[in-house]
Amino acid sequence: MTLNEQRALAAEFAGTFTLVSAVCGAALFSAPSAGLVAVAFAVGFSVLAMAFAVGHVSGGHFNPAVTIGLVAGGRFDSEKALLYIVAQVAGGIAAAFVFWLILKGALPGGRWNTFLGASNTYASGNGFSMPAVFLIEAVITALFMMVIMGATSAGAPVGFAPIAIGLALVLFHLAAIPVSNASLNPARSTATALFAGGEALTGLWLFWVAPIIGGAAGGYAARWLLGENPRRALPMPGTRRRRRR
């Protein structure tokens, strides 16, 4: 593994760590007072910031569904995908562990959420059914993937992709938090589910399958919409594609 590849994996770890920190911090501590808007903006701004900070190193995926969507869209080499996903999941779990330790230090009497409240679930209490949650997760991840592909395409305004991607993430979280707590990201779901246990862990499969299906569909759709040849498509910033003959 080259030094640039090591740096790319470290950037994916750091970016996903930051994203899950935003999820945990906002959902555990801010949401009880500020509501879902705080969570949506925290997640969107975390991705916006880290896309600017390390997107040029790794491409700024921070999400297994995005990595797979970029493979489907012809923007990323499939043989690199597994290591990216491992780095993303590890970064998410590390962040959730930090906030689990912080939550253990909360004093009685405060208004704090639990890790279950910060996790993605379905058919829980007054929530939505499994098909409804599956549908919204697949659809919003596909749309998110189309934003990513379009904002980073050759014809898009230069330098604005992180802004479009971050604001799109805010939008999709505002739409999906009331339904599924908004995953769009299997690494994020895995991180909080491991510390929530119970139904969050039991239902984790959905928050891998639906975003990955949505990401792949969005990647294919964006490739067609943008008229990109997968052999000639420009990579995400920080990624390199081998020349193919």
RAZI-V5546 format. One record per pair of residues at least 24 apart in sequence whose ideal C-beta (glycine too) atoms are under 10 Angstrom apart, sorted by the first residue. I is the first residue (numbers start at 1). J is the second residue. Records with the same first field share a line. If there is no record, write none. Layout:
I: J, J
This chain:
1: 83
4: 57, 58, 238, 240
5: 58, 80, 83, 240
6: 83
7: 54, 57, 58, 238
8: 54, 57, 58, 59, 61, 80, 83, 84, 87, 238, 239, 240
9: 57, 58, 80, 83, 84, 86, 87, 88, 90, 91
10: 54, 57, 58, 87, 91
11: 50, 53, 54, 55, 56, 57, 58, 59, 60, 61, 62, 84, 87, 91, 238
12: 50, 54, 57, 58, 59, 60, 61, 62, 63, 67, 83, 84, 85, 86, 87, 88, 89, 90, 91, 187, 238
13: 54, 58, 62, 84, 86, 87, 88, 89, 90, 91, 92, 94, 95
14: 50, 53, 54, 57, 58, 62, 87, 91, 94, 95
15: 46, 47, 49, 50, 51, 53, 54, 55, 57, 58, 59, 60, 61, 62, 63, 87, 88, 91
16: 46, 47, 50, 61, 62, 63, 64, 84, 85, 87, 88, 89, 90, 91, 92, 93, 94, 95, 185, 187, 188, 191
17: 46, 50, 62, 87, 88, 90, 91, 92, 93, 94, 95, 96, 98, 187, 191
18: 45, 46, 47, 49, 50, 53, 54, 62, 91, 95
19: 43, 44, 46, 47, 49, 50, 62, 63, 88, 91, 92, 95, 169, 185, 187, 188, 191
20: 46, 62, 88, 89, 91, 92, 93, 94, 95, 96, 97, 98, 99, 118, 185, 187, 188, 189, 190, 191, 192
21: 46, 91, 92, 94, 95, 96, 98, 99, 191
22: 46, 47, 49, 50, 95, 188
23: 92, 95, 96, 99, 118, 119, 173, 181, 182, 183, 185, 188, 189, 191, 192
24: 92, 95, 96, 97, 98, 99, 100, 102, 103, 113, 115, 118, 188, 191, 192, 195
25: 95, 98, 99, 102, 118
26: 113, 118
27: 99, 113, 114, 115, 117, 118, 119, 177, 181, 182, 192
28: 99, 100, 102, 103, 106, 112, 113, 114, 115, 117, 118, 192
29: 99, 102, 103, 106, 110, 111, 112, 113, 118
30: 113
31: 111, 112, 113, 117, 118, 177
32: 110, 111, 112, 113, 117
33: 111
35: 177
36: 173, 174, 176, 177, 178, 181, 182
37: 170, 173, 174, 177
39: 113, 118, 170, 173, 174, 177, 181, 182
40: 169, 170, 171, 172, 173, 174, 175, 176, 177, 182
41: 166, 167, 169, 170, 173, 174
42: 170, 173
43: 166, 169, 170, 172, 173, 177, 182, 184, 185, 188
44: 163, 165, 166, 167, 168, 169, 170, 171, 172, 173, 174
45: 166, 167, 169, 170
46: 166, 169
47: 162, 165, 166, 167, 168, 169, 170, 185
48: 161, 162, 163, 164, 165, 166, 167, 168, 169, 170
49: 162, 166
50: 162, 166
51: 148, 151, 152, 161, 162, 163, 164, 165, 166, 236, 237
52: 159, 161, 162, 163, 166
53: 162
54: 237, 238
55: 152, 161, 162, 165, 236, 237, 238
56: 236, 237, 238, 239
57: 237, 238, 239
58: 84, 87, 88, 236, 237, 238, 239
59: 84, 148, 152, 235, 236, 237, 238, 239, 240
60: 148, 152, 161, 162, 165, 236, 237, 238, 239
61: 85, 87, 88, 148, 185, 187, 236, 238, 239
62: 87, 88, 91, 92, 185, 187, 188
63: 88, 92, 141, 144, 145, 148, 169, 183, 184, 185, 186, 187, 188, 211, 215
64: 88, 89, 92, 185, 186, 187, 188, 189, 190, 208, 211, 212, 215
65: 137, 138, 141, 142, 144, 145, 183, 184, 185, 186, 187, 188, 207, 208, 210, 211, 212, 213, 214, 215, 216, 218, 219
66: 141, 144, 145, 148, 149, 165, 184, 185, 187, 211, 215, 218, 219, 236
67: 187, 212, 215, 219, 236
68: 145, 186, 211, 212, 213, 214, 215, 216, 219
69: 141, 142, 144, 145, 146, 148, 149, 211, 212, 213, 214, 215, 216, 217, 218, 219, 220, 221, 222, 223
70: 145, 148, 149, 152, 215, 216, 218, 219, 222, 223, 233, 235, 236, 239
71: 215, 216, 219, 230
72: 145, 149, 212, 215, 216, 217, 218, 219, 220, 221, 222, 223, 230
73: 145, 146, 148, 149, 153, 215, 216, 218, 219, 220, 221, 222, 223, 224, 226, 228, 230, 233, 236
74: 149, 219, 220, 222, 223, 228, 229, 230, 231, 232, 233, 234, 235, 241
75: 148, 149, 152, 153, 219, 222, 223, 228, 230, 233, 234, 235, 236, 239, 241
76: 219, 233, 235, 236, 239, 240, 241
77: 235, 239, 240, 241, 242
79: 242
80: 239, 240, 241
84: 239
85: 186, 187
86: 187
87: 187
88: 185, 186, 187, 188, 190, 191
89: 186, 187, 188, 189, 190, 191, 194
90: 187, 191
91: 187, 191
92: 185, 186, 187, 188, 189, 190, 191, 192, 194
93: 187, 190, 191, 192, 194, 195
94: 191
95: 187, 188, 191, 192
96: 188, 190, 191, 192, 193, 194, 195, 196
97: 191, 194, 195
99: 191, 192, 195
100: 191, 192, 194, 195, 196
103: 195
114: 195, 196, 200
115: 191, 192, 193, 194, 195, 196, 197, 198, 200
116: 181, 192, 193, 195, 196, 197, 198, 199, 200, 201
117: 181, 192, 196, 200
118: 181, 188, 191, 192, 193, 195, 196, 200
119: 181, 183, 188, 189, 190, 191, 192, 193, 194, 195, 196, 197, 198, 199, 200, 201, 203, 204, 207
120: 176, 177, 179, 180, 181, 182, 183, 184, 185, 186, 188, 189, 190, 192, 193, 196, 200, 203, 204, 206, 207, 210, 211
121: 180, 181, 189, 193, 196, 198, 199, 200, 201, 202, 203, 204, 206, 207
122: 179, 180, 181, 199, 203, 206, 207, 210
123: 199, 203
124: 180, 181, 198, 199, 200, 203
125: 199
127: 178, 179, 180, 181
128: 178, 179, 180
129: 179
130: 203, 206, 210
132: 179, 180
133: 176, 179, 180, 181, 183, 203, 206, 207, 210
134: 180, 206, 207, 209, 210, 213, 214
135: 179, 180, 210, 214
136: 172, 175, 176, 178, 179, 180, 182, 183, 184, 210, 214
137: 172, 176, 179, 180, 182, 183, 184, 185, 189, 206, 207, 208, 209, 210, 211, 212, 213, 214
138: 184, 206, 209, 210, 211, 212, 213, 214, 215, 216, 217, 218
139: 172, 175, 176, 210, 214, 217, 218
140: 168, 169, 171, 172, 173, 175, 176, 179, 180, 182, 183, 184, 210, 211, 214, 218
141: 172, 176, 183, 184, 185, 186, 210, 211, 212, 213, 214, 215, 216, 217, 218
142: 184, 210, 211, 213, 214, 215, 216, 217, 218, 219, 220, 221, 222
143: 168, 171, 172, 175, 184, 214, 217, 218, 221, 222
144: 168, 169, 171, 172, 184, 185, 211, 214, 215, 218
145: 184, 211, 214, 215, 216, 217, 218, 219, 220, 221, 222
146: 217, 218, 219, 221, 222, 223, 225, 226
147: 171, 172, 218, 222
148: 215, 218, 219, 222, 236
149: 218, 219, 220, 221, 222, 223, 225, 226, 228, 233, 236
150: 222, 225, 226
152: 222, 234, 235, 236, 237
153: 222, 223, 225, 226, 227, 228, 233, 234
154: 226, 228, 233, 234
155: 226, 227
156: 226
161: 236, 237
162: 237
180: 206, 207, 210
181: 207
183: 207, 208, 210, 211
184: 210, 211, 214, 215
185: 211, 215
186: 210, 211, 212, 215
187: 211
